[in-house]
């Protein structure tokens, strides 16, 4: 069965699940209007309401309760999972936070595409600073060596850290070894990174060499978008108005160059033809994809087909990050003992029994699980990222430094919507349906019509 990236995971429906220290996670669901308990009555455990858009964080609660029997004796986690399909998660979460009461989340997750809304934007007022939960933030940040961009994104005006992730999503160039050998006579990451970068002009030179041998350098223009998006000096909104950073405006030109020079297969990411290129069955064999470890683990690995094991990673032409999940707590929670302990264990615990050590080494559910990059550089130094998909290469040697180049200061709470419009207009231009000026004007008008943000 196809594995889909956890940040775009499409769930068929929203569900509520109860996790207990005494049983394995239930696969059943409760009615959405069930009222969770708010206190211990006649021996009942208190409920910690946890909201997420995938089951990734909810499944962590079982291990947490196993490691913390004093919390397990007092609390159960009441889990609400609502799909991000058609934007369902955010409105439901916003309503629950605004209404408050026993059904409001004590802990809630936010994805990179919309996290600033909850850490610095319209809904930031509902998040409690980690320090107010009793977490020794300064000491733990120093001890664990958290990737700076994740801290920037999770910090509210005034310097309060209100959200933090457990993954580091600094990204690499993920390339086919056999194609590299055919074109350049080697698959050595140190050599390949010098053939394809630094910088996009070097990358386009490599694209020409690959085309001459019958290869596409990428599947579609979306494969380079996140590197361009993340390297803008400023975000989409400056002084309350729409702003097109020159670093993002060049995407129009780069997309058209890829198209006009036949350097890609002209696919759209997450569509069937894009997955075919991962498996090596597209019109032209594709040399590279760009992304973090989760792209390998949850997307490429399960869709690689005969290309599995023929991949390697090296530094990309420009450093960037893509995706991630941040964990926040409700300012009105009355379960601070459980909430603070869980959040600290997930985001700031760099010991061998912290979530991040298990996550990095693939041991959360036993030996042999999926290895992933995490926010703590200290944990990464003690972990081994050798995986079969990369022919035994230790991916952490590339992904750990990649997190240091990521930029978390050019985001806005509207990025998910604006990015979609920008990419649609860019394709209109590269396909020849609009002039460059027409695409830009249409972009400006659509943003104003959709979000009320003027240029």
Secondary structure as UniProt FT lines:
FT   TURN            6..7
FT   STRAND          15..19
FT   TURN            21..22
FT   TURN            32..33
FT   TURN            42..43
FT   STRAND          46..52
FT   HELIX           56..67
FT   HELIX           69..72
FT   TURN            73..74
FT   STRAND          75..81
FT   HELIX           85..87
FT   HELIX           88..99
FT   TURN            102..103
FT   STRAND          107..111
FT   TURN            112..114
FT   HELIX           115..119
FT   TURN            122..123
FT   HELIX           124..126
FT   HELIX           130..133
FT   HELIX           137..144
FT   HELIX           148..153
FT   STRAND          155..156
FT   TURN            157..159
FT   STRAND          160..161
FT   STRAND          164..165
FT   STRAND          172..176
FT   HELIX           177..184
FT   HELIX           189..196
FT   HELIX           200..212
FT   TURN            213..214
FT   HELIX           222..229
FT   TURN            230..231
FT   STRAND          237..238
FT   TURN            239..240
FT   STRAND          241..242
FT   HELIX           246..260
FT   TURN            261..262
FT   TURN            269..270
FT   HELIX           272..278
FT   TURN            279..280
FT   STRAND          288..291
FT   HELIX           293..295
FT   HELIX           296..300
FT   TURN            301..303
FT   HELIX           305..307
FT   TURN            308..309
FT   STRAND          311..314
FT   STRAND          325..330
FT   TURN            331..332
FT   HELIX           336..347
FT   TURN            352..353
FT   HELIX           355..361
FT   TURN            364..365
FT   TURN            367..368
FT   HELIX           377..381
FT   HELIX           388..390
FT   TURN            391..392
FT   HELIX           396..404
FT   TURN            413..414
FT   HELIX           415..430
FT   TURN            431..432
FT   HELIX           436..451
//
